[in-house]
Amino acid sequence: MDTDKPHLSTQFDAEINSVSTRVLEMGGLVEAQIAQAVHSLRHLDMDAARAVLQGEKRVNQMEVDIDADITQIIARRQPTARDLRLLVAISKTITNLERVGDEAARIARMTRDIVESGTPLGISINDLEHTANLAIEQLRRSLDCFARLDEKAAVEIVESDSKIDEEFDGFTRKVITFVMEDPRTITAMLDLMFVAKAIERIGDHAKNIAEFVIYIVRGTDIRHNKEAFRQVAGSL
């Protein structure tokens, strides 16, 4: 991860870089989890769904291990303000990544339920796949700007979050119309709505990670603060 100033302790640098590398590894894992979960739904593939659920344990353990290392670094090194912001933001980032893993597992469980019930989907999931790809790309961009501490890219990610929300709203309208035309599909449609909501939340977590990048660089917490965000965006 890039830094603005060299640290007095090369060991501290090594510890920060090690933690940051593992965060990116965790991010790559949850990206794969999402893709596999959506694949399991598309093909009603129980093996893929089971693989996602098994991988959830690894994601959870990575969060616990990285958080423990962050706590030890803070206790041993007593970092300066900017470095402390970095460590706090990393802790919050891995929490969001763990929740992305939870959403991937939720999609896998929906797949399992659909397969076990034998209920046909009754509707194309092309829109869901498209939205999932947007969410995966958003997460990938967030992790990239985290690795580079790229404030400008982080602002662009926050600004583009509405695209996933719009896709979710469009899918919701389509599902409501479908159920009104054939009420017998309501069970399957509810399952797909849970999937759509999980994908929307993945986009939210990606946005959160971008917001943490701005916090690291600026020391400004823009969460739930549109005015603070406008000031940051306007200064770039």
Buried (B, 14 or more C-beta within 10 A) or exposed (E): BEBEEEBEEEEBBEBBEEBBEBBBEBBBBBBBBBBBBBBBBBEBBBEBBBBBBEBBEEBBEBBEBBBEBBEEBBEEBEBEEEBBBBBBBBBBBBBBBBBBBBBBBBBBBBBBBBBEEEBEBBBEBEBBBEBBBBBBBBBBBBBBBBBEBBBBBBBBBBEBBEBBEEBBEEBBEBBEEBBEEEEEBEEBBEBBBBBBBBBBBBBBBBBBBBBBBBBBBBEEEBBEEEEBBEEBBEEE
